C-alpha cells in the first residue's frame, strides 16, 4: 500500500461468497486491493474485519459501502446506514430473509469494530425502480401491492455497471438501444433495457424467482409451493429454505449446483445433463421473452461467473436464436472475446466482466461528495 489518500471499502456479500475491495475516494475510484472470501456472509465476518485492518493500516477510510440486496419500496438512492435506516431494513427482512439478516449483521459487526466510520448502503433493487407498471405490478389483490408486494428485480449494481461499460466500449447509441443483460452466476437473472431504463427483469419480489439457478428454484407454479407445504407439512420458513438452498440445479441433478461440476459429469450422469439443459433452456426462453418486451434486440450481454467464463453454456443458450439475430462465432466464444457474435449478425453479443464493487465505490463517493 503506497497511497495515503482517503479510501473507500466496498463490500459485496453474495449468496456463496463475499467480495471486498479497497478503492481511492474519487469520482472514478481506482482499485487498490481486492479479495474474495468463500462462504456465507455471516461466516466471513472475522476474515473480513482482518482483511480491512490489514489493508487500511497506512490509509484513512472515508466510508464503507455495502451492496444491500433489497431496498423495498423505501429506498432507491444510496443511504447512510443510520440507526433509522437499519431499523427499516430490519422491517424489510421478510422481503429477503436469505440475505438481509447477514447483510445487517455485517454492518453491525463493522460498526463495533470501526465505530465512527460511515457506512453506506447501495441497493440492488434501485436499477429497476422505474419499471413500467405493467411489469412492476404482480397479479394479486391491490391490498398486497400497497404493502410493497411487487416486482423489484435484483442484480441492479451489476446491470448499472454493464450499461455504463457498454456505453464506454460501444458508444451512447449502443447503450440507448434494445439490450438484454444476462447476469449468470450462482444467482442468475436477466434484464431488458431500453434507452438506459430497465423495462422488465426475470427476478420479481425476491431473488428466488426467475430462471433456474444454482440452488434456487426460479419461477414455479404456485400450486407446487402449496402442495409441498401441505404434503410435507412445511412451515413458510422451511419452504423458503427448500426453494432457496435445495432446489435449482442442485435439485435437478441431485448432486451439485455448480455449473462446472455439472458439465464435467453430464456425459456419464443423465441428471447432471438435464440440469445443464434446463439452465440453458430457461435462459433461452427468457431472452426470447425480454426481446419481445423490447420489440427487438440490438445487444445481448453475458456477465457473471457463468456468463463470463463458460463458453459452452453461452453456446447452448444461443443455439436456435438466429431468428432474433443472435449468431455466435465459435472461435470468439471459445476464447471469451469481448464480442462473441459473428460480424454479420444482426444482434451484437458481448461478454463484459461485471464489477459491482466499483459501482459501490462510485456511489459512496457521490454520497460523500454531496455531504
ZIDAWO-V556054 format. One record per pair of residues at least 12 apart in sequence whose C-alpha atoms are under 10 Angstrom apart, sorted by the first residue. I is the first residue (numbers start at 1). J is the second residue. Records with the same first field share a line. If there is no record, write none. Layout:
# ZIDAWO-V556054
I = J ; J
This chain:
# ZIDAWO-V556054
1 = 32 ; 33 ; 55 ; 56 ; 57 ; 58 ; 59
2 = 32 ; 58 ; 59
3 = 24 ; 32 ; 58 ; 59 ; 60
4 = 24 ; 56 ; 58 ; 59 ; 60
5 = 24 ; 25 ; 26 ; 58 ; 59 ; 60 ; 61 ; 62
6 = 23 ; 24 ; 25 ; 26 ; 56 ; 59 ; 60 ; 61 ; 62 ; 63
7 = 22 ; 23 ; 24 ; 25 ; 26 ; 29 ; 30 ; 31 ; 32 ; 56 ; 59 ; 60 ; 61 ; 62 ; 63 ; 64 ; 361 ; 365
8 = 21 ; 22 ; 23 ; 24 ; 25 ; 26 ; 29 ; 30 ; 31 ; 32 ; 56 ; 60 ; 61 ; 62 ; 63 ; 64 ; 65 ; 119 ; 360 ; 361 ; 362 ; 364 ; 365
9 = 21 ; 22 ; 23 ; 24 ; 25 ; 31 ; 32 ; 33 ; 34 ; 52 ; 55 ; 56 ; 61 ; 62 ; 63 ; 64 ; 65 ; 66 ; 119 ; 357 ; 360 ; 361 ; 364
10 = 22 ; 23 ; 34 ; 63 ; 64 ; 65 ; 66 ; 67 ; 119 ; 120 ; 122 ; 356 ; 357 ; 358 ; 359 ; 360 ; 361 ; 362 ; 364
11 = 35 ; 48 ; 64 ; 65 ; 66 ; 67 ; 68 ; 103 ; 106 ; 107 ; 121 ; 356 ; 357 ; 360 ; 361
12 = 36 ; 41 ; 65 ; 66 ; 67 ; 68 ; 69 ; 103 ; 122 ; 356 ; 357 ; 360
13 = 36 ; 37 ; 39 ; 40 ; 41 ; 42 ; 44 ; 66 ; 67 ; 68 ; 69 ; 99 ; 102 ; 103 ; 106
14 = 38 ; 39 ; 40 ; 41 ; 67 ; 68 ; 69 ; 99 ; 102 ; 103 ; 186 ; 187
15 = 38 ; 39 ; 40 ; 41 ; 98 ; 99 ; 186 ; 187 ; 215 ; 244 ; 245
16 = 37 ; 38 ; 39 ; 40 ; 41 ; 186 ; 187
17 = 36 ; 37 ; 38 ; 39 ; 40 ; 41 ; 43 ; 44
18 = 35 ; 36 ; 37 ; 38 ; 39 ; 40 ; 41 ; 42 ; 43 ; 44 ; 45 ; 48
19 = 34 ; 35 ; 36 ; 37 ; 38 ; 41 ; 44 ; 48 ; 356 ; 357
20 = 33 ; 34 ; 35 ; 36 ; 37 ; 48 ; 51 ; 52 ; 65 ; 66 ; 357
21 = 33 ; 34 ; 35 ; 36 ; 51 ; 52 ; 55 ; 64 ; 65 ; 357 ; 358 ; 360 ; 361
22 = 34 ; 35 ; 52 ; 55 ; 56 ; 61 ; 64 ; 357 ; 358 ; 361
23 = 61 ; 357 ; 358 ; 360 ; 361 ; 362
24 = 59 ; 61 ; 62 ; 361 ; 362 ; 365
25 = 61 ; 62 ; 63 ; 361 ; 362 ; 364 ; 365 ; 366 ; 368 ; 369
26 = 361 ; 362 ; 364 ; 365 ; 366 ; 368 ; 369
27 = 361 ; 362 ; 363 ; 364 ; 365 ; 366 ; 369
28 = 358 ; 359 ; 361 ; 362 ; 365
29 = 358 ; 359 ; 360 ; 361 ; 362 ; 364 ; 365
30 = 358 ; 361 ; 362
31 = 357 ; 358 ; 361
32 = 55
33 = 51 ; 55
34 = 51 ; 55 ; 357
35 = 48 ; 51
36 = 48
37 = 51
40 = 99 ; 102
41 = 99 ; 101 ; 102 ; 103 ; 105 ; 106
42 = 101 ; 102 ; 103 ; 104 ; 105 ; 106 ; 109
43 = 102 ; 106
44 = 102 ; 106
45 = 102 ; 105 ; 106 ; 107 ; 109 ; 110
46 = 106 ; 109 ; 110
48 = 106 ; 110
49 = 106 ; 109 ; 110 ; 113 ; 114
52 = 64 ; 110 ; 114
53 = 113 ; 114
60 = 117
61 = 114 ; 117 ; 118
62 = 117 ; 118 ; 119 ; 364 ; 365 ; 368
63 = 80 ; 116 ; 117 ; 118 ; 119 ; 120 ; 361 ; 364 ; 365 ; 367 ; 368
64 = 80 ; 81 ; 107 ; 110 ; 114 ; 117 ; 118 ; 119 ; 120 ; 121 ; 360 ; 361 ; 364
65 = 78 ; 79 ; 80 ; 81 ; 107 ; 118 ; 119 ; 120 ; 121 ; 122 ; 357 ; 359 ; 360 ; 361 ; 362 ; 363 ; 364 ; 365
66 = 78 ; 81 ; 103 ; 104 ; 106 ; 107 ; 119 ; 120 ; 121 ; 122 ; 123 ; 357 ; 360 ; 361 ; 364
67 = 103 ; 120 ; 121 ; 122 ; 123 ; 124 ; 155 ; 156 ; 157 ; 356 ; 357 ; 359 ; 360
68 = 89 ; 99 ; 100 ; 102 ; 103 ; 104 ; 120 ; 121 ; 122 ; 123 ; 124 ; 125 ; 157
69 = 95 ; 96 ; 98 ; 99 ; 100 ; 103 ; 121 ; 122 ; 123 ; 124 ; 125 ; 126 ; 153 ; 154 ; 155 ; 156 ; 157 ; 206 ; 207
70 = 89 ; 92 ; 93 ; 95 ; 96 ; 99 ; 100 ; 122 ; 123 ; 124 ; 125 ; 126 ; 152 ; 153 ; 154 ; 205 ; 206 ; 207
71 = 88 ; 89 ; 92 ; 95 ; 96 ; 100 ; 121 ; 122 ; 123 ; 124 ; 125 ; 126 ; 129 ; 152
72 = 88 ; 89 ; 91 ; 92 ; 93 ; 95 ; 96 ; 123 ; 125 ; 126 ; 129 ; 147 ; 148 ; 149 ; 150 ; 152 ; 205
73 = 92 ; 125 ; 126 ; 129 ; 146 ; 147 ; 148 ; 149 ; 150 ; 152
74 = 88 ; 89 ; 92 ; 148
75 = 88 ; 89 ; 121 ; 122 ; 123 ; 125 ; 126 ; 129
76 = 122 ; 123 ; 124 ; 125 ; 126 ; 127 ; 128 ; 129 ; 130
77 = 121 ; 122 ; 123 ; 125 ; 126 ; 127 ; 129 ; 363 ; 367
78 = 120 ; 121 ; 122 ; 123 ; 126 ; 360 ; 363 ; 364 ; 366 ; 367
79 = 119 ; 120 ; 121 ; 122 ; 123 ; 363 ; 364 ; 367
80 = 118 ; 119 ; 120 ; 121 ; 122 ; 364 ; 367 ; 368
81 = 104 ; 107 ; 108 ; 118 ; 119 ; 120 ; 121 ; 122
82 = 118 ; 119 ; 120 ; 121
85 = 121
86 = 104 ; 107 ; 108 ; 121
87 = 104
89 = 101 ; 103 ; 104
90 = 104
94 = 206
95 = 148 ; 149 ; 205 ; 206 ; 207
96 = 205 ; 206 ; 207 ; 208
97 = 206 ; 237 ; 240 ; 241
98 = 206 ; 207 ; 208 ; 240 ; 241 ; 244 ; 245
99 = 207
103 = 121
107 = 119 ; 120 ; 121
118 = 364 ; 368
119 = 364
120 = 360 ; 361 ; 363 ; 364 ; 367 ; 368
121 = 360 ; 363 ; 364
122 = 156 ; 157 ; 359 ; 360 ; 361 ; 363 ; 364
123 = 154 ; 155 ; 156 ; 157 ; 360
124 = 152 ; 153 ; 154 ; 155 ; 156 ; 157 ; 158 ; 159 ; 160 ; 356
125 = 151 ; 152 ; 153 ; 154 ; 155 ; 156 ; 157 ; 204 ; 205
126 = 152 ; 153 ; 154 ; 155 ; 156 ; 157 ; 160
127 = 152 ; 153 ; 154 ; 155 ; 156 ; 157 ; 158 ; 159 ; 160 ; 196 ; 197 ; 198
128 = 151 ; 152 ; 153 ; 154 ; 155 ; 156 ; 159 ; 160 ; 191 ; 193 ; 197 ; 198 ; 199 ; 200 ; 201
129 = 151 ; 152 ; 153 ; 156 ; 197 ; 198 ; 199
130 = 152 ; 197 ; 198 ; 199 ; 200
131 = 151 ; 152 ; 153 ; 197 ; 198 ; 199 ; 200 ; 201
132 = 197 ; 198 ; 199 ; 200
133 = 150 ; 151 ; 199 ; 200
134 = 199 ; 200
135 = 150 ; 151 ; 152 ; 198 ; 199 ; 200 ; 201 ; 204 ; 293
136 = 149 ; 150 ; 151 ; 152 ; 153 ; 199 ; 200 ; 201 ; 204 ; 205
137 = 149 ; 150 ; 151 ; 152 ; 204
138 = 150 ; 151 ; 204 ; 205
148 = 205
149 = 204 ; 205 ; 206
150 = 204 ; 205 ; 206
151 = 200 ; 201 ; 202 ; 203 ; 204 ; 205 ; 206 ; 209
152 = 200 ; 201 ; 202 ; 203 ; 204 ; 205 ; 206 ; 207
153 = 189 ; 190 ; 191 ; 198 ; 200 ; 201 ; 202 ; 203 ; 204 ; 205 ; 206 ; 207 ; 209 ; 210
154 = 187 ; 188 ; 189 ; 190 ; 191 ; 201 ; 202 ; 203 ; 204 ; 205 ; 206 ; 207
155 = 182 ; 183 ; 187 ; 188 ; 189 ; 190 ; 191 ; 201 ; 203 ; 207 ; 356
156 = 183 ; 191 ; 198 ; 356 ; 359
157 = 354 ; 355 ; 356 ; 357 ; 358 ; 359 ; 360 ; 363
158 = 181 ; 182 ; 183 ; 303 ; 304 ; 353 ; 354 ; 355 ; 356 ; 357 ; 358 ; 359
159 = 180 ; 181 ; 182 ; 183 ; 190 ; 191 ; 193 ; 198 ; 301 ; 303 ; 354 ; 355 ; 356 ; 359
160 = 196 ; 197 ; 198 ; 354 ; 355 ; 356 ; 359
161 = 352 ; 353 ; 354 ; 355 ; 356 ; 357 ; 358 ; 359 ; 360
162 = 175 ; 181 ; 182 ; 183 ; 301 ; 302 ; 303 ; 351 ; 352 ; 353 ; 354 ; 355 ; 356
163 = 175 ; 176 ; 179 ; 181 ; 193 ; 196 ; 197 ; 301 ; 352
164 = 196 ; 359
165 = 352 ; 353 ; 354 ; 355
166 = 299 ; 301 ; 350 ; 352
167 = 196
169 = 338 ; 352
172 = 195 ; 196
173 = 195
174 = 194 ; 195 ; 196 ; 298 ; 299 ; 348
175 = 193 ; 194 ; 195 ; 196 ; 197 ; 298 ; 299
176 = 193 ; 194 ; 195 ; 196 ; 197 ; 298
177 = 193 ; 194 ; 195 ; 196 ; 294 ; 296 ; 297 ; 298 ; 299
178 = 192 ; 193 ; 194 ; 195 ; 196 ; 197 ; 290 ; 291 ; 293 ; 294 ; 295 ; 296 ; 297 ; 298 ; 299 ; 300 ; 347
179 = 191 ; 192 ; 193 ; 194 ; 195 ; 196 ; 197 ; 198 ; 290 ; 291 ; 294 ; 296 ; 297 ; 298 ; 299 ; 300 ; 301 ; 347 ; 348 ; 349
180 = 192 ; 193 ; 194 ; 198 ; 200 ; 201 ; 286 ; 287 ; 288 ; 290 ; 291 ; 294 ; 296 ; 297 ; 298 ; 299 ; 300 ; 301 ; 302 ; 349
181 = 193 ; 198 ; 201 ; 287 ; 290 ; 299 ; 300 ; 301 ; 302 ; 303 ; 350 ; 352
182 = 201 ; 202 ; 283 ; 286 ; 287 ; 300 ; 301 ; 302 ; 303 ; 304 ; 306 ; 307 ; 308 ; 351
183 = 301 ; 302 ; 303 ; 304 ; 305 ; 306 ; 307 ; 308 ; 352 ; 353 ; 354
184 = 211 ; 213 ; 214 ; 283 ; 302 ; 303 ; 304 ; 305 ; 306 ; 307 ; 308 ; 309 ; 310 ; 314
185 = 213 ; 214 ; 258 ; 259 ; 303 ; 304 ; 305 ; 306 ; 307 ; 308 ; 309
186 = 212 ; 213 ; 214 ; 215 ; 216 ; 248 ; 249 ; 257 ; 258 ; 259 ; 304 ; 305 ; 306
187 = 207 ; 208 ; 210 ; 211 ; 212 ; 213 ; 214 ; 215 ; 216 ; 218 ; 304 ; 305 ; 306
188 = 202 ; 203 ; 207 ; 208 ; 209 ; 210 ; 211 ; 212 ; 213 ; 214 ; 216 ; 218 ; 279 ; 283 ; 303 ; 304 ; 305 ; 306 ; 307
189 = 201 ; 202 ; 203 ; 204 ; 207 ; 208 ; 209 ; 210 ; 211 ; 212 ; 213 ; 218 ; 283 ; 286 ; 304
190 = 202 ; 203 ; 210 ; 211 ; 283 ; 286 ; 287 ; 290 ; 301 ; 302 ; 303
191 = 203 ; 286 ; 287 ; 290 ; 291
192 = 286 ; 287 ; 289 ; 290 ; 291 ; 292 ; 293 ; 294 ; 297 ; 300
193 = 290 ; 291 ; 293 ; 294 ; 297 ; 299
194 = 293 ; 294 ; 295 ; 297 ; 298
199 = 290 ; 293 ; 294
200 = 289 ; 290 ; 293 ; 294
201 = 286 ; 289 ; 290
202 = 218 ; 219 ; 283 ; 286 ; 287 ; 289 ; 290
203 = 218 ; 219
204 = 218 ; 219
206 = 218
207 = 244
208 = 220 ; 240 ; 243 ; 244 ; 245 ; 248
209 = 243 ; 244
210 = 282 ; 283 ; 286
211 = 248 ; 278 ; 279 ; 280 ; 281 ; 282 ; 283 ; 284 ; 285 ; 286
212 = 247 ; 248 ; 249 ; 252 ; 275 ; 278 ; 279 ; 280 ; 281 ; 282 ; 283
213 = 244 ; 247 ; 248 ; 249 ; 250 ; 251 ; 257 ; 258 ; 259 ; 275 ; 278 ; 279 ; 282
214 = 244 ; 245 ; 246 ; 247 ; 248 ; 249 ; 250 ; 251 ; 252 ; 256 ; 257 ; 258 ; 259 ; 275 ; 279
215 = 242 ; 243 ; 244 ; 245 ; 246 ; 247 ; 248 ; 249 ; 250 ; 251 ; 252 ; 256 ; 257 ; 258
216 = 240 ; 241 ; 242 ; 243 ; 244 ; 245 ; 246 ; 247 ; 248 ; 249 ; 250 ; 251 ; 257
217 = 242 ; 243 ; 244 ; 245 ; 246 ; 247 ; 248 ; 249 ; 250 ; 251 ; 252
218 = 243 ; 244 ; 247 ; 248 ; 282
220 = 243
225 = 239 ; 240 ; 243
226 = 239
228 = 242
245 = 257
248 = 275 ; 278 ; 279
249 = 262 ; 271 ; 272 ; 274 ; 275 ; 276 ; 277 ; 278 ; 279
250 = 262 ; 271 ; 272 ; 275
251 = 271 ; 275
252 = 271 ; 272 ; 273 ; 274 ; 275 ; 276 ; 278
253 = 265 ; 266 ; 269 ; 270 ; 271 ; 272 ; 273 ; 274 ; 275 ; 276
254 = 271 ; 272 ; 275
255 = 271 ; 272
256 = 272 ; 275
257 = 272 ; 275 ; 276
258 = 276 ; 306
259 = 272 ; 275 ; 276 ; 279 ; 305 ; 306 ; 310 ; 313
260 = 276 ; 306 ; 310 ; 313
262 = 274 ; 275 ; 276
263 = 275 ; 276 ; 310 ; 312 ; 313
276 = 313 ; 316
277 = 313 ; 316 ; 317
279 = 313 ; 316 ; 317
280 = 312 ; 313 ; 314 ; 315 ; 316 ; 317 ; 318 ; 319
281 = 316 ; 317 ; 318 ; 319
282 = 317
283 = 314 ; 316 ; 317 ; 318
284 = 314 ; 316 ; 317 ; 318 ; 319 ; 320 ; 321
285 = 317 ; 321
287 = 300 ; 317 ; 318 ; 321 ; 324
288 = 321 ; 323 ; 324
291 = 324
292 = 324
296 = 324 ; 325 ; 347
297 = 324 ; 325 ; 326 ; 346 ; 347 ; 348
298 = 324 ; 325 ; 326 ; 345 ; 346 ; 347 ; 348 ; 349
299 = 325 ; 326 ; 346 ; 347 ; 348 ; 349 ; 350
300 = 326 ; 339 ; 341 ; 347 ; 348 ; 349 ; 350 ; 351
301 = 338 ; 339 ; 340 ; 348 ; 349 ; 350 ; 351 ; 352 ; 353
302 = 314 ; 338 ; 340 ; 349 ; 350 ; 351 ; 352 ; 353 ; 354
303 = 350 ; 351 ; 352 ; 353 ; 354 ; 355
304 = 351 ; 352 ; 353 ; 354 ; 355
305 = 353 ; 354
307 = 336 ; 350 ; 351 ; 352 ; 353
308 = 336 ; 337 ; 338 ; 350 ; 351 ; 352 ; 353 ; 354
309 = 333 ; 334 ; 335 ; 336 ; 351 ; 353
310 = 333 ; 334 ; 335 ; 336
311 = 330 ; 331 ; 332 ; 333 ; 334 ; 335 ; 336 ; 337 ; 340
312 = 330 ; 333 ; 334
314 = 328 ; 333 ; 334 ; 336 ; 340 ; 351
315 = 327 ; 328 ; 329 ; 330 ; 333 ; 334 ; 340
318 = 341 ; 349
322 = 345 ; 346 ; 347
323 = 346
324 = 345 ; 346 ; 347
325 = 341 ; 344 ; 345 ; 346 ; 347 ; 348 ; 349
326 = 341 ; 342 ; 345 ; 346 ; 347 ; 348 ; 349
327 = 340 ; 341 ; 342 ; 343 ; 344 ; 345 ; 346 ; 347 ; 348 ; 349
328 = 340 ; 341 ; 342 ; 343 ; 345 ; 347 ; 348 ; 349 ; 350
329 = 341 ; 342 ; 343 ; 345 ; 349
330 = 342
333 = 349 ; 350 ; 351
336 = 350 ; 351 ; 352
337 = 350 ; 351 ; 352
338 = 350 ; 351 ; 352 ; 353
339 = 351 ; 352
